[in-house]
Amino acid sequence: MSPDPLTTAREVLGDLAQPMVPLGPFTTYKVGGPAALFVEVTDDDVLAAVGAAVAASGVEVLVVGNGSNMLVSDAGFPGLAIRLGDAYATVEVDGTEVSAGGAALLPVVARQSVKAGLTGFEWAVGVPGSIGGAVRMNAGGHGSDMAASLLGVRVFDCRTGEDATVPASALELGYRRSAITPDQVVLRATLGLAVDEAGTGSDTISEIVRWRRANQPGGQNAGSVFTNPDGDSAGRLIDAAGGKGLRRGTAEVSPKHANFIQADAGGRADDVFAVMVAVRDAVEAATGVRLHPETRLVGFDEAEVTW
């Protein structure tokens, strides 16, 4: 009989691994169940231990960033979840290049780049994600995205143990996608920006913040739930299908922006998922367009998440 992957992984990791750690607090939805095992990566030695554990056990891996694009089921994640610690959140500026750790928050990097007299990353001030997650999904907003300034990344593959520097040209960056796999951790990214000759960076950031507050809801949500179909807006389609305010249990479509789903305090992740399904079906019935989730779904049955 083959050994249990979780048991093997825990034996290799020892005290580095914590059992049954709730993942909801690491997401912007603030709902969802626990990871069977959880490791906070404080340095490269811990990262190497994670690689050894995965190699020895074959355990499933979940990389958790700021959780701003993730919904974890109430059942939780049955494998090993890892999260980069503060050592991977540093931001360094060298001329027009900005080097940011995978755990660095996008608004922090945006503000620091403007403070350094650079332009090209102001858009990120309104995105509550981490650099690592932003690379993985090629996050964007306000007419730009990661692909517009990304030069390269340092990536660790938990499955193979490979630690490599990869140019942006090899990442297959597209609309809300990249070649980064679920087993890979973006440890650092290098951005190529420009000198802010006009000195308008601070004003741009202030305007983006004002726009976000005026047009998007706060509270427990993960931003845009569905990707925009070609030539259209998911929010417009949901609104046209009567989706605003649609509720299932402890979750509802935001009355302020139809492509946002709000979770109640102390709510259930499975209710958020039920709203997603109801919205998808309503839009398809009304327009013939089948929406696809931008949100990463974790811990749900494969049959449920086959969109």
C-alpha positions, 0 to 999 in steps of 0.5 A, a space after each residue: 500500500 502506497 504511503 499517504 502523501 500528506 503523511 510523507 510530506 509532514 514527515 519531511 517538513 517536520 515543524 515547518 508544516 502546520 495542520 488544518 490552517 484556515 485559508 479564508 483569512 488569507 483571501 479577500 473573500 474571508 471565507 472557505 475551509 482549511 488546508 490539510 497542511 500549511 507552510 509559510 516560506 520564510 526563506 529559501 531553505 524553507 522553500 527547498 524543504 517544500 520542494 523535497 517534501 513534494 518530491 518525496 510525497 507527490 502531495 498536491 500544492 496550492 500557492 497562496 498569495 494575497 488571495 484576491 482572486 481565489 475562492 476556497 471551498 468550505 471543505 478546504 484544500 486537501 493538500 499542502 498550501 504554501 505562502 511567501 513570508 515578508 522576506 519575499 515582499 521587498 521592493 528595490 529600484 535601480 534606475 528605471 527597473 523595479 525588482 519586487 518580491 512575489 509577496 509584495 502588494 501591488 498598491 505598495 509597488 505602484 506607490 513606491 515606483 511613483 515615489 522613485 519618479 517612475 511611471 507605467 505601474 500606477 494602474 496597480 494601485 487599485 488591485 489588491 493582489 500580490 506581485 506573484 499572483 499578478 504575474 500568474 494571472 497577468 493582472 491588469 486594469 485601467 488600460 494596462 497589465 503586467 505584460 506591459 512592463 514585466 521584464 522577467 521573473 524568478 520562479 521556483 517549481 515545487 514539483 521539480 525543485 528548479 529555481 530559475 530566472 525566466 524572461 517575460 517573453 517565455 511566460 505566454 502572457 495573455 488576457 488573465 493568463 500565463 504559463 506559470 503552473 499551479 506548482 510554481 511560485 513567483 519569488 521575484 519580478 523585475 519591471 521595466 518602467 519609464 521616468 515620469 518626466 511630466 510628474 503626473 504619477 501621484 495625480 494618476 494614482 489619486 484619480 485611480 483610487 477615487 475611481 475605484 471607490 466610486 465605481 467598485 464595492 468594498 467589503 469581502 469580494 475578490 474583484 471581477 468574478 468573470 473574464 470579459 467576453 470578446 468585445 463585451 463586458 461581463 458586468 454589462 451582461 450580468 446587469 442586463 440579465 437581471 443579476 444585480 442583487 442576486 443572492 444565494 445564502 450568505 453571498 450576493 451579486 453587488 448592487 454597485 457592480 454586477 461583476 462583483 460578488 460579495 460574501 457576508 461576514 461569517 459567510 460560506 464559500 459554497 454560497 459564493 460559488 452558488 451565486 457564480 453558477 446562478 449568474 453564469 446560467 442567467 446570462 447564458 439563458 438571456 444572451 447565449 453567452 457563457 461566462 468563464 470565471 476569472 476567480 481561481 476555484 480551490 477545493 471544489 469537485 472537478 465536476 463542479 468547476 468544469 465551466 
